[in-house]
Amino acid sequence: MSRPRHFLTLEALGAEGIERVLARAVELSRLRGSADHPKPLAGKSVALVMEKASTRTRVSFEVGIVELGGHPLALAGRDLQIGRGEPIEDTARVLSRYVHAIVHRTFAHATLERLAAFAAVPVVNALSDSHHPCQLLADLAIVRREHGSLGGGLRVAWIGDGNNVARSLAIGCGKVGMRMAMGTPEGYRFEDEFLDDLRRIVPELDLAVAADPAQAVRGAVAVYTDVWTSMGQEAESEQRRRDFAEYQVNAKLMSRAPKDAIFMHCLPAHRGEEVTDEVIDGPQSVVVRQAGNRMHVQKGILAWMLAAQA
């Protein structure tokens, strides 16, 4: 397998890279707390630049870096000069002199691309408005554990907005040979520009889009949703509640999926909006396991990327 690019993308990882990261995550999870747990980040520091509020991302990365033997520096955007208008290119150049990797959670995806273009160390996309690869890899780890492997035509149903998590899910499904169905209202589906990129990146992706969420969940091994209003979209919240009113994942909708289908959500959830308590707290829900997987998968990502840079 070729060396990974120093900017984490699902496109660059490919099916083999995804499998290697997930296998590494399983190994690190098994060894957690033991004397045999490797310390590939010993003597290394990782900057966590968080321009968006975070619970799971920040904590999972911080703890994971420590467990890998490294030193995390958690930095809010307001703590850095980028909060006062310093170009991201200058920040990239300077941080590269101090740390061994940069984890960035931001708004515009172009910011991440500029950071990676000027950084001399690996850059991990911890979330942008366009993509969320770390979340997707943790989600694939759940499906892999449930079914023994990925691919084979397994179908995941996405209910709701065609947001950053949905985009990464589409790319990831295409890379590993899974199918994806979307139950999404008009006006909230993937933009033409992204669809063009998707056809280029994963031309083999089996993607079905329907206005009826019940149609989307039929035959799905997992039913996945997210909040209807993401950070930065608060002004649209009332309109979005009206537009997504028929897209709530509740017991009735879950009954249309196979009995062994799991329910997934990247969290945080707006309970009573996109999902009911009955579902998110029910026996089919794996949302807490998803969140837990974030740390193990991100440890696998950092260990792999830094080893490739050695």
C-alpha positions as CSV (number, residue, x, y, z in Angstrom):
1,M,0.0,0.0,0.0
2,S,1.3,3.5,-0.8
3,R,2.2,5.9,2.0
4,P,-0.8,7.9,3.1
5,R,-1.0,11.6,2.4
6,H,-0.3,13.8,5.3
7,F,-3.9,15.1,5.2
8,L,-6.4,12.5,6.2
9,T,-9.2,12.0,3.7
10,L,-11.3,8.9,3.0
11,E,-10.4,9.3,-0.7
12,A,-6.7,9.0,0.1
13,L,-7.2,6.1,2.5
14,G,-9.1,3.8,0.2
15,A,-10.6,0.4,1.1
16,E,-7.2,-1.1,2.2
17,G,-6.3,2.0,4.3
18,I,-9.7,2.0,6.0
19,E,-9.3,-1.7,6.8
20,R,-5.8,-1.1,8.3
21,V,-6.9,1.8,10.4
22,L,-9.9,-0.2,11.8
23,A,-7.7,-3.3,12.5
24,R,-5.2,-1.1,14.3
25,A,-8.1,0.5,16.3
26,V,-9.3,-3.0,17.4
27,E,-5.8,-3.9,18.5
28,L,-5.3,-0.7,20.5
29,S,-8.7,-1.2,22.1
30,R,-7.8,-4.7,23.1
31,L,-4.5,-3.6,24.6
32,R,-5.9,-0.6,26.4
33,G,-4.6,-0.4,30.0
34,S,-2.0,-3.2,29.5
35,A,1.8,-2.9,29.6
36,D,1.8,-4.1,26.0
37,H,-0.1,-1.0,24.7
38,P,2.3,0.7,22.2
39,K,3.4,4.3,22.6
40,P,4.1,5.4,19.1
41,L,3.6,9.1,20.1
42,A,6.2,9.0,22.9
43,G,8.1,12.3,22.8
44,K,5.6,13.8,20.4
45,S,3.1,16.6,20.7
46,V,-0.2,17.0,18.8
47,A,-2.1,20.3,18.5
48,L,-5.9,20.1,18.8
49,V,-7.2,23.3,17.2
50,M,-10.9,23.4,18.0
51,E,-12.8,26.3,16.3
52,K,-16.1,24.6,16.9
53,A,-17.4,23.5,20.3
54,S,-16.6,19.9,21.1
55,T,-17.2,17.1,23.6
56,R,-16.5,13.8,22.0
57,T,-13.9,15.0,19.5
58,R,-11.8,16.9,22.0
59,V,-11.9,14.4,24.9
60,S,-11.4,11.3,22.7
61,F,-8.4,12.9,20.9
62,E,-6.9,14.2,24.1
63,V,-7.2,10.9,26.0
64,G,-6.2,8.9,22.9
65,I,-3.0,10.9,22.4
66,V,-2.0,10.5,26.1
67,E,-2.6,6.7,25.8
68,L,-0.3,6.6,22.7
69,G,2.4,8.3,24.8
70,G,2.0,11.8,23.3
71,H,1.2,15.2,24.6
72,P,-2.0,16.9,23.4
73,L,-2.3,20.7,23.3
74,A,-6.0,21.6,23.2
75,L,-6.4,25.1,21.6
76,A,-9.6,26.9,21.0
77,G,-9.7,29.2,18.0
78,R,-9.9,32.2,20.2
79,D,-6.7,31.1,22.0
80,L,-4.8,31.5,18.7
81,Q,-4.0,34.4,16.5
82,I,-6.3,32.9,13.8
83,G,-9.0,34.3,16.1
84,R,-7.7,37.7,15.4
85,G,-7.3,37.2,11.6
86,E,-3.9,35.6,11.2
87,P,-3.8,33.7,7.9
88,I,-4.2,29.9,8.4
89,E,-1.1,29.5,6.2
90,D,1.1,31.3,8.7
91,T,-0.5,29.2,11.6
92,A,0.3,26.0,9.7
93,R,3.9,27.0,9.1
94,V,4.5,28.0,12.7
95,L,2.7,25.0,14.4
96,S,4.7,22.7,12.2
97,R,7.8,23.9,14.0
98,Y,6.4,23.0,17.4
99,V,4.2,19.9,17.0
100,H,4.3,16.5,15.2
101,A,0.6,16.6,14.0
102,I,-2.3,19.0,13.9
103,V,-5.9,17.9,14.5
104,H,-8.3,20.6,13.3
105,R,-12.1,21.0,13.9
106,T,-13.4,24.0,11.9
107,F,-16.2,25.4,9.7
108,A,-15.1,25.8,6.1
109,H,-13.4,22.8,4.5
110,A,-11.2,25.1,2.5
111,T,-9.6,26.2,5.8
112,L,-8.5,22.6,6.4
113,E,-7.2,22.2,2.9
114,R,-5.1,25.4,3.2
115,L,-3.8,24.3,6.6
116,A,-2.7,20.9,5.1
117,A,-1.2,22.5,2.1
118,F,1.2,24.6,4.2
119,A,1.8,22.3,7.2
120,A,4.9,20.2,7.3
121,V,3.2,17.6,9.6
122,P,0.2,15.4,9.3
123,V,-3.2,17.1,9.5
124,V,-6.4,15.3,10.7
125,N,-9.8,16.6,9.8
126,A,-11.7,16.4,13.1
127,L,-14.7,17.9,11.4
128,S,-15.5,20.5,8.8
129,D,-18.8,21.7,7.4
130,S,-18.2,19.4,4.4
131,H,-16.7,16.2,5.8
132,H,-16.4,14.2,9.1
133,P,-14.0,11.3,8.3
134,C,-13.1,10.4,11.9
135,Q,-16.8,9.9,12.7
136,L,-17.3,7.8,9.6
137,L,-14.4,5.5,10.4
138,A,-15.8,5.0,13.9
139,D,-19.2,4.1,12.4
140,L,-17.7,1.6,10.0
141,A,-16.0,0.0,12.9
142,I,-19.4,-0.6,14.5
143,V,-20.8,-2.1,11.3
144,R,-17.7,-4.2,10.9
145,R,-18.0,-5.6,14.4
146,E,-21.8,-6.4,13.9
147,H,-21.3,-8.2,10.6
148,G,-17.7,-9.5,10.7
149,S,-16.7,-7.5,7.7
150,L,-17.6,-4.5,5.5
151,G,-18.9,-4.6,1.9
152,G,-21.0,-7.4,0.5
153,G,-23.8,-5.1,-0.4
154,L,-24.7,-4.2,3.2
155,R,-27.1,-1.2,3.2
156,V,-27.1,1.8,5.5
157,A,-30.0,4.2,5.6
158,W,-29.4,7.9,6.2
159,I,-32.5,9.8,7.3
160,G,-32.4,13.6,7.3
161,D,-30.1,16.4,6.0
162,G,-27.4,15.7,3.5
163,N,-24.7,17.2,5.8
164,N,-21.0,16.6,6.5
165,V,-21.6,13.2,8.1
166,A,-23.8,12.1,5.3
167,R,-21.1,13.1,2.8
168,S,-18.5,11.1,4.6
169,L,-20.8,8.2,4.9
170,A,-21.4,8.2,1.1
171,I,-17.7,8.2,0.4
172,G,-17.0,5.5,3.0
173,C,-19.7,3.2,1.8
174,G,-18.5,3.5,-1.8
175,K,-14.9,2.7,-0.7
176,V,-15.7,-0.4,1.2
177,G,-18.5,-1.7,-1.1
178,M,-21.6,-0.9,1.0
179,R,-24.8,0.6,-0.3
180,M,-26.5,3.7,0.9
181,A,-30.1,4.9,0.9
182,M,-31.1,8.4,1.8
183,G,-34.5,9.5,3.1
184,T,-34.2,13.3,2.6
185,P,-36.6,16.0,1.5
186,E,-36.1,18.1,-1.6
187,G,-33.8,21.0,-0.9
188,Y,-31.6,19.1,1.6
189,R,-30.0,16.5,-0.6
190,F,-26.5,16.4,-1.9
191,E,-25.5,19.4,-4.0
192,D,-24.7,18.7,-7.7
193,E,-21.1,19.7,-7.1
194,F,-20.7,17.1,-4.4
195,L,-22.5,14.5,-6.5
196,D,-20.0,15.1,-9.3
197,D,-17.1,14.6,-6.8
198,L,-18.8,11.5,-5.4
199,R,-19.1,9.9,-8.9
200,R,-15.4,10.6,-9.4
201,I,-14.3,9.3,-6.0
202,V,-16.5,6.3,-5.8
203,P,-18.1,5.7,-9.2
204,E,-19.3,2.2,-8.0
205,L,-21.4,3.6,-5.1
206,D,-24.9,2.2,-5.0
207,L,-26.8,5.3,-3.8
208,A,-30.6,5.5,-3.6
209,V,-32.4,8.8,-2.7
210,A,-36.1,8.9,-1.7
211,A,-38.5,11.4,-0.2
212,D,-40.1,8.6,1.8
213,P,-37.9,7.6,4.8
214,A,-39.8,4.3,5.2
215,Q,-38.5,3.3,1.7
216,A,-35.0,4.3,2.7
217,V,-34.8,2.0,5.8
218,R,-36.2,-1.0,4.0
219,G,-33.5,-3.7,4.1
220,A,-31.0,-1.5,5.9
221,V,-28.6,-3.0,8.5
222,A,-28.3,0.4,10.1
223,V,-30.5,3.4,10.3
224,Y,-28.5,6.6,10.8
225,T,-29.6,10.2,11.5
226,D,-28.2,13.5,12.8
227,V,-29.6,16.8,14.0
228,W,-31.7,18.8,11.6
229,T,-29.9,22.0,12.4
230,S,-26.1,22.0,12.7
231,M,-23.9,24.6,14.2
232,G,-24.0,27.8,12.1
233,Q,-27.5,27.0,10.8
234,E,-29.5,28.3,13.9
235,A,-31.3,31.0,11.9
236,E,-32.9,28.2,9.8
237,S,-34.0,26.0,12.7
238,E,-37.7,26.8,12.6
239,Q,-37.9,26.2,8.8
240,R,-35.9,23.0,9.2
241,R,-38.2,21.6,11.9
242,R,-41.1,22.1,9.5
243,D,-39.3,20.5,6.6
244,F,-38.0,17.5,8.5
245,A,-41.2,16.9,10.6
246,E,-41.9,13.6,8.7
247,Y,-38.3,12.4,9.0
248,Q,-38.1,11.6,12.7
249,V,-36.6,8.3,13.5
250,N,-39.2,6.8,15.9
251,A,-40.4,3.3,16.7
252,K,-42.8,3.3,13.7
253,L,-39.9,4.1,11.3
254,M,-37.6,1.6,12.9
255,S,-40.3,-1.1,12.5
256,R,-40.0,-0.7,8.7
257,A,-36.3,-1.7,8.9
258,P,-35.1,-5.3,9.6
259,K,-35.5,-6.4,13.2
260,D,-31.8,-6.7,13.7
261,A,-31.0,-3.2,12.3
262,I,-29.0,-0.9,14.5
263,F,-29.7,2.7,15.2
264,M,-26.8,5.2,14.8
265,H,-26.4,8.9,15.6
266,C,-23.1,10.8,15.8
267,L,-24.3,12.9,18.7
268,P,-25.2,15.3,20.2
269,A,-28.9,14.6,19.6
270,H,-31.9,16.8,19.8
271,R,-34.2,14.3,21.5
272,G,-37.8,14.7,20.4
273,E,-36.7,16.1,17.0
274,E,-34.7,13.8,14.7
275,V,-35.1,10.9,17.1
276,T,-37.3,9.8,20.0
277,D,-36.1,8.7,23.4
278,E,-37.6,5.3,22.8
279,V,-35.2,4.7,19.9
280,I,-32.0,6.4,21.0
281,D,-32.3,4.6,24.4
282,G,-33.6,1.4,23.0
283,P,-32.0,-2.0,22.4
284,Q,-31.2,-1.3,18.8
285,S,-29.2,1.9,19.6
286,V,-25.4,1.8,19.4
287,V,-24.8,5.5,19.8
288,V,-22.7,5.2,23.0
289,R,-20.6,2.5,21.3
290,Q,-20.1,4.8,18.4
291,A,-18.9,7.6,20.6
292,G,-16.5,5.2,22.4
293,N,-15.2,4.0,19.1
294,R,-14.1,7.5,18.2
295,M,-11.1,7.3,20.6
296,H,-9.9,3.9,19.4
297,V,-10.2,4.8,15.7
298,Q,-8.5,8.1,16.2
299,K,-5.7,6.4,18.0
300,G,-5.4,4.1,15.0
301,I,-5.4,7.1,12.6
302,L,-2.6,9.0,14.5
303,A,-0.5,6.0,15.0
304,W,-0.7,5.1,11.3
305,M,-0.1,8.6,9.9
306,L,2.8,9.4,12.2
307,A,4.5,6.1,11.5
308,A,4.2,6.8,7.8
309,Q,5.9,10.1,8.3
310,A,8.8,8.6,10.2
